């Protein structure tokens, strides 16, 4: 991945983490509740990690094969479960969504832990 692409990916990730953490803290009445619910069920009520990731992909125009490849280039060592059968486009998007959502969840957990520690 070229340096400019890495910078763009890092900006995307930082923006996504900030937006996601802000939303789940508001929806769950505080960082401690948000962290507990994120750890318990990332797809649960008020957390919706995959749904948020899909929205970020749409907002940043990454919900296409080229966008999926951009995300996957940034995360080449990330381990993922085998994708469901489908077209190349569907599989690329499944892999990109899973890789980014897993990373977003981990970074959001770190950000919430920091908020709680400083709060």
Phi, psi and omega in degrees: 000133179291156183301319181294325178290321178299317179298318178295319179294316180299321176296315177303312182296314180299315179297315180298315180298313180301312181295317183294312181299316179302315181294314184287332175295316179295315183292333187249015175057050174124159183293321182296315178295318180299316180297315180298317181288323177298317179292322183286317183202095182299342179256004185287174180305126178083356180247302171044057183300310181294321179297317178296319180297318177300319179295319177297317178300318178295313182300322182262013177059039180254007183271053180207170183301319180295320178295319177299317179296322177302312180296315182293326176298326182284342186233052188291338184261359182291132180271137183224155172289161179297137180285161174288156179296147179173189177288166178303316179301313180297317181294316177301315182291324176299313181296316180296316179299313182295316181297314182290318180298318178297316178294317178300316178299318179294316180292324177294321177300315178300315181296319178294319177300319178295316178301315181295318181295324181273340185277000000 
